[in-house]
Amino acid sequence: MLVIFSIINFALILLAFFFIILLYIKISSVKQLEQQYRNLLQEAEDTITSYVMELKEENHNFLERLHEHSHEKGGPESEGFDEQEDKLSNSDLKELLQQESSEGNSKEAEYIQKPIEELNLKDKVLHLSQNGLTSEEIARSLDKGKTEIELLLKFRQ
């Protein structure tokens, strides 16, 4: 009788160890997924932050050009951007916007002529995308996250 209880006790202990190991494996896989999620979230946040900073810089440059353009037209120097913007005609604004868009197109043509090592990340991604690479291939070649590359491509569209 003691032998039977010992065998049952040993089997239950082995079963308990099996479940403990199984739970440990599940917990470690959840932790790994959580870390991957945090990494993807950080990449997305970095990409969006860089996009917002780029927009802010472009907006600042446009306002400076608007300011310069209003001074060329003879606007008073002491007025702020808002007051000067009110005095500009629609044709002036259209002219400035066309200048901005033509400069953007010339910048895109300019990066094609540069070696790829001299380009920044967004231009490299755009260049490789135009050469027919998928976002996964671009991510591997630049050693970046696939999500980051996809976001950059979406923002460029």
C-alpha positions as CSV (number, residue, x, y, z in Angstrom):
1,M,0.0,0.0,0.0
2,L,2.9,2.4,0.8
3,V,4.5,1.6,-2.5
4,I,1.3,2.5,-4.4
5,F,1.0,5.9,-2.5
6,S,4.7,6.6,-3.2
7,I,4.2,5.9,-7.0
8,I,1.1,8.1,-7.1
9,N,3.0,10.8,-5.1
10,F,6.0,10.6,-7.5
11,A,3.6,10.8,-10.6
12,L,1.9,13.9,-9.1
13,I,5.2,15.6,-8.5
14,L,6.3,14.9,-12.1
15,L,2.9,16.3,-13.3
16,A,3.4,19.4,-11.2
17,F,6.9,20.0,-12.6
18,F,5.5,19.5,-16.1
19,F,2.8,22.2,-15.5
20,I,5.3,24.6,-13.9
21,I,7.6,24.3,-17.0
22,L,4.6,24.8,-19.3
23,L,3.5,27.9,-17.5
24,Y,7.1,29.3,-17.5
25,I,7.2,28.8,-21.3
26,K,3.9,30.6,-21.7
27,I,5.0,33.5,-19.5
28,S,8.3,33.9,-21.4
29,S,6.5,34.0,-24.7
30,V,4.1,36.7,-23.4
31,K,7.0,38.7,-22.2
32,Q,8.7,38.4,-25.6
33,L,5.6,39.6,-27.4
34,E,5.2,42.5,-25.0
35,Q,8.8,43.5,-25.7
36,Q,8.2,43.3,-29.5
37,Y,5.1,45.4,-29.1
38,R,7.1,48.0,-27.1
39,N,9.7,48.1,-29.8
40,L,7.1,48.6,-32.6
41,L,5.4,51.3,-30.6
42,Q,8.7,53.1,-30.1
43,E,9.6,52.8,-33.8
44,A,6.2,54.2,-34.7
45,E,6.5,57.0,-32.2
46,D,9.9,57.9,-33.5
47,T,8.7,57.9,-37.1
48,I,5.7,60.1,-36.3
49,T,7.9,62.5,-34.3
50,S,10.3,62.8,-37.1
51,Y,7.5,63.4,-39.5
52,V,6.0,66.1,-37.3
53,M,9.4,67.8,-36.9
54,E,9.8,67.8,-40.7
55,L,6.4,69.3,-41.1
56,K,7.2,71.9,-38.5
57,E,10.5,72.8,-40.3
58,E,8.7,73.0,-43.7
59,N,6.1,75.2,-42.1
60,H,8.7,77.5,-40.6
61,N,10.6,77.7,-43.9
62,F,7.3,78.6,-45.7
63,L,6.5,81.3,-43.2
64,E,10.0,82.7,-43.7
65,R,9.5,82.8,-47.4
66,L,6.1,84.4,-47.0
67,H,7.7,87.0,-44.8
68,E,10.5,87.6,-47.3
69,H,8.0,87.8,-50.1
70,S,5.8,90.3,-48.3
71,H,9.0,92.5,-47.8
72,E,9.8,92.3,-51.5
73,K,6.3,93.5,-52.2
74,G,6.9,96.5,-49.9
75,G,5.1,95.4,-46.8
76,P,6.0,97.1,-43.5
77,E,8.7,95.3,-41.5
78,S,7.2,95.8,-38.1
79,E,4.1,93.8,-38.8
80,G,3.7,90.1,-37.7
81,F,3.2,87.1,-40.0
82,D,-0.6,87.1,-39.5
83,E,-1.0,90.8,-40.5
84,Q,1.2,90.3,-43.5
85,E,-0.7,87.2,-44.6
86,D,-3.9,89.2,-44.6
87,K,-2.4,91.8,-47.0
88,L,-1.1,89.1,-49.5
89,S,-3.3,88.4,-52.4
90,N,-4.4,84.9,-53.5
91,S,-2.1,85.1,-56.5
92,D,0.9,85.8,-54.2
93,L,0.1,82.8,-52.1
94,K,-0.4,80.6,-55.2
95,E,3.0,81.8,-56.5
96,L,4.7,80.9,-53.3
97,L,3.1,77.5,-53.1
98,Q,4.1,76.8,-56.7
99,Q,7.7,77.8,-55.8
100,E,7.6,75.4,-52.9
101,S,6.3,72.5,-54.9
102,S,8.8,73.1,-57.7
103,E,11.6,73.2,-55.2
104,G,10.3,69.9,-53.7
105,N,10.3,68.3,-57.1
106,S,13.9,69.5,-57.8
107,K,15.0,68.1,-54.4
108,E,13.5,64.7,-55.3
109,A,15.3,64.8,-58.7
110,E,18.5,65.9,-56.8
111,Y,18.6,62.9,-54.5
112,I,18.4,60.5,-57.4
113,Q,21.8,61.8,-58.6
114,K,23.5,61.4,-55.2
115,P,25.1,58.2,-54.2
116,I,22.8,56.3,-51.8
117,E,25.2,56.5,-48.9
118,E,24.9,60.3,-48.8
119,L,21.1,60.2,-48.5
120,N,19.1,60.5,-45.3
121,L,16.8,57.6,-44.2
122,K,13.6,58.9,-45.8
123,D,15.3,59.5,-49.1
124,K,17.0,56.1,-49.0
125,V,13.6,54.5,-48.4
126,L,11.9,56.4,-51.2
127,H,14.8,55.6,-53.6
128,L,14.7,51.9,-52.8
129,S,10.9,51.8,-53.0
130,Q,11.1,53.4,-56.5
131,N,13.5,50.7,-57.5
132,G,10.8,48.1,-56.8
133,L,11.8,46.8,-53.4
134,T,9.1,45.8,-50.9
135,S,9.0,47.3,-47.4
136,E,10.4,44.1,-45.9
137,E,13.4,44.2,-48.3
138,I,14.0,47.8,-47.6
139,A,13.8,47.2,-43.8
140,R,16.3,44.4,-44.1
141,S,18.7,46.4,-46.3
142,L,18.6,49.4,-44.0
143,D,18.4,47.4,-40.8
144,K,15.2,49.1,-39.7
145,G,11.8,47.9,-38.6
146,K,9.2,47.0,-41.2
147,T,6.6,49.2,-39.5
148,E,8.9,52.2,-39.6
149,I,9.6,51.8,-43.3
150,E,5.9,51.4,-44.1
151,L,5.1,54.5,-42.1
152,L,7.8,56.5,-43.9
153,L,6.4,55.3,-47.3
154,K,2.8,56.2,-46.3
155,F,3.9,59.7,-45.1
156,R,5.7,60.3,-48.4
157,Q,2.6,59.5,-50.4
